[in-house]
C-alpha cells in the first residue's frame, strides 16, 4: 500500500492533522514509522521530492547502539536493509601521548555486539521502503516550513512552501525534526546555546590489508578524534578530526596523502590502509536548545540538540527522543498536544539528554586539550576505565543507549 499523497491545495481549505512532523530525515522518518497504527492523523513534511533521499543520507557511517537496533528491528526498518551491517563486538579507546587504553568486549556482557555500523544511504533507503508502506501517513514533499500561522488553543497553524504555492495546515502537535538550523525551532522562539569546537571531521571509507574483525577504534589526539568503524562490506568507515584551520589543506590531499595522514593519526592497529573512497567534511559545532517543548510543539533530534559526534551518540539520542514521544502518544489517548503530555515527555528525556550531552562535550574537550597537566589525569582515567568493572559497566550501558528512562522499544 502507498502513503496517502498530499491533497491539492485550494484557497480557503486548511487541513488539520493530529501530528505534523517537520523534517523527513533520520529522526523525523523514524517518528512517522513509530506512530504507525495509532489512531492519529499524521503528516510528514519533507524538503526533498519523492525520487530523492535527504542529503543526510550520504556515505557517512552510522553507529547504531544496541538500544537503537532493538527499536529499529521492532519497527521493521532493520529488515529493510539491503546491504550488510557491521557488528561492533569490541571497542578500543586510546589517546596519543597518554598511557593506558580501554578495551570493552561485548561477549563479557553476554552480548553478541554493542551495536551495528550502517551506511547512512543504506539506512535512508530502508526508512523510505518502510515509509512507503504506511497507508495512513500523509507526505508533503517537496515542502518547506515557512512560518507559524497562529494558535487557537486547539491547534497551531503553519505555512509551507510547496511547488504549487503556499499551503496552510493546522496541527494539534508540531514535531520539529528539521535539523541543527531548525526553522521551526526558531519560529517557536526557543533559545539555543552554541559552541564551535574548532574541528572539522572528514568521513570516508577505506580498505585495509586486514578485513574488519568487529573492533571499533577511537583514537584521540590534540587535533581531534580518529575513529575506525567495522562496516559490513569488509571495509572501514573512517572519521578523522582536524583543526578547522587545516581543513582546506586536508581536503586537497590526494588519495596517497590522505591515507598517509590517517595512518599516522591512527597507527597500525588495523594494518596498512590501501585505498580510500570519497571524502566528506563536516564542521563540528554543538547547538543545544534551552527547552524541548513549547505550546503544542516538541523538538526532536538535532533540532533539540546537536552534539559532538565523538562516541557516536547523536542519532541514537535523537531516535530515543522520537521513541519516547511515540510511547507517550500511544499511552495517552486524547489531545496529542496537551501541555501535560509534553511536560511528561520533557521530564522523561531530561536525564538521558543531560547525561549524553555532558558525556560527549566533556570527552571532546578533555581529549583535545593539549595541556601537559591533563595527561596524567587522562591516563589514570583510561587505566581506571579499563580495570574498574563498575566504570566499564557504566560506559557500556551508555554506549549501548541505555541511559535514563529508556523507551520500551529499545529494551
ZINOR-V349419 format. One record per residue. BURIAL is + if it has 24 or more other ideal C-beta (glycine too) atoms within 12 Angstrom, else -. D_FIRST is the distance of its C-alpha to the first C-alpha in whole Angstrom. Layout:
burial | d_first
BURIAL | D_FIRST
BURIAL | D_FIRST
//
This chain:
burial | d_first
- | 0
- | 4
+ | 7
- | 9
- | 12
+ | 15
- | 17
- | 20
- | 23
- | 26
- | 30
- | 30
- | 27
+ | 26
+ | 23
+ | 23
+ | 21
+ | 22
+ | 21
+ | 21
+ | 21
+ | 23
+ | 22
+ | 19
+ | 22
+ | 22
+ | 23
+ | 21
+ | 17
+ | 18
+ | 19
+ | 16
+ | 14
+ | 17
+ | 17
+ | 13
- | 14
+ | 17
- | 18
+ | 18
+ | 17
+ | 16
+ | 16
+ | 17
+ | 20
+ | 20
+ | 23
+ | 21
- | 19
- | 16
- | 17
- | 20
+ | 20
+ | 22
- | 26
+ | 26
+ | 24
+ | 27
+ | 29
+ | 30
+ | 31
+ | 29
+ | 31
+ | 28
+ | 31
+ | 30
+ | 29
+ | 26
+ | 25
+ | 25
+ | 23
+ | 21
- | 21
+ | 20
+ | 17
+ | 15
+ | 16
+ | 20
- | 18
+ | 16
+ | 19
- | 20
+ | 24
- | 26
+ | 27
+ | 31
+ | 32
+ | 35
+ | 38
+ | 41
+ | 41
+ | 45
+ | 46
+ | 50
+ | 51
+ | 54
- | 57
+ | 57
- | 57
- | 55
+ | 51
+ | 49
+ | 47
+ | 44
- | 43
+ | 40
- | 41
- | 44
- | 41
- | 40
+ | 37
- | 36
+ | 35
+ | 35
+ | 31
+ | 30
+ | 30
+ | 27
+ | 27
+ | 25
+ | 23
+ | 22
+ | 21
+ | 19
+ | 17
+ | 16
+ | 15
+ | 13
- | 11
+ | 11
+ | 10
+ | 7
- | 5
+ | 7
- | 6
+ | 10
+ | 11
+ | 13
+ | 14
+ | 17
+ | 18
- | 21
+ | 23
+ | 26
+ | 27
+ | 31
- | 32
+ | 32
- | 33
- | 35
- | 34
- | 35
- | 35
- | 32
+ | 29
+ | 30
+ | 30
+ | 28
+ | 28
+ | 26
- | 27
+ | 25
- | 25
- | 25
- | 28
- | 28
+ | 26
+ | 27
+ | 25
+ | 26
+ | 25
+ | 26
+ | 26
+ | 26
+ | 25
+ | 27
+ | 25
+ | 27
+ | 29
+ | 33
- | 34
+ | 32
+ | 32
+ | 31
+ | 33
+ | 36
+ | 35
+ | 35
- | 39
+ | 38
- | 41
+ | 40
- | 43
- | 43
- | 45
- | 45
+ | 46
+ | 47
+ | 45
+ | 43
+ | 40
+ | 40
+ | 37
+ | 37
+ | 36
+ | 39
+ | 40
+ | 43
- | 46
- | 44
- | 41
+ | 39
- | 40
+ | 38
+ | 40
+ | 39
+ | 42
+ | 43
+ | 47
+ | 48
+ | 51
+ | 53
+ | 50
+ | 47
+ | 45
+ | 44
+ | 41
+ | 40
+ | 37
+ | 36
+ | 33
+ | 31
+ | 32
- | 35
+ | 36
+ | 37
+ | 36
+ | 39
+ | 39
+ | 42
+ | 44
+ | 47
+ | 49
+ | 47
- | 51
- | 50
+ | 46
- | 47
- | 50
+ | 47
+ | 45
- | 47
- | 48
- | 47
- | 46
- | 49
- | 50
+ | 46
+ | 47
- | 50
+ | 49
+ | 47
+ | 49
- | 52
+ | 50
+ | 48
- | 51
- | 50
+ | 49
+ | 46
- | 48
- | 49
+ | 46
- | 45
- | 43
+ | 40
+ | 37
- | 37
+ | 38
+ | 36
+ | 38
+ | 38
+ | 40
+ | 40
+ | 41
+ | 40
+ | 39
+ | 39
+ | 38
- | 40
+ | 38
+ | 34
+ | 34
+ | 35
+ | 34
+ | 31
+ | 30
+ | 30
+ | 30
+ | 28
+ | 28
+ | 31
+ | 31
+ | 33
+ | 35
+ | 35
+ | 37
+ | 39
+ | 37
+ | 40
+ | 38
+ | 35
+ | 34
+ | 32
+ | 29
+ | 29
+ | 31
+ | 28
+ | 25
+ | 28
+ | 28
+ | 24
+ | 24
+ | 27
+ | 26
+ | 23
+ | 25
+ | 27
+ | 24
- | 23
- | 27
- | 28
- | 26
- | 27
- | 28
+ | 26
+ | 29
+ | 32
- | 35
- | 35
+ | 32
+ | 32
- | 36
- | 35
+ | 32
+ | 35
- | 37
+ | 35
+ | 34
+ | 38
- | 39
+ | 37
+ | 36
- | 40
+ | 41
+ | 38
+ | 40
+ | 43
+ | 43
+ | 41
+ | 44
- | 47
+ | 46
+ | 45
+ | 49
+ | 51
+ | 50
+ | 50
+ | 54
- | 57
- | 59
- | 62
- | 62
- | 58
- | 58
- | 60
- | 58
+ | 55
+ | 56
- | 57
+ | 54
+ | 52
- | 55
- | 54
+ | 50
+ | 51
- | 53
- | 53
- | 50
- | 49
- | 49
+ | 46
- | 44
- | 44
+ | 43
+ | 40
+ | 39
+ | 38
+ | 37
+ | 34
+ | 33
+ | 35
+ | 37
+ | 37
+ | 35
+ | 32
+ | 28
- | 28
+ | 25
+ | 27
- | 30
//
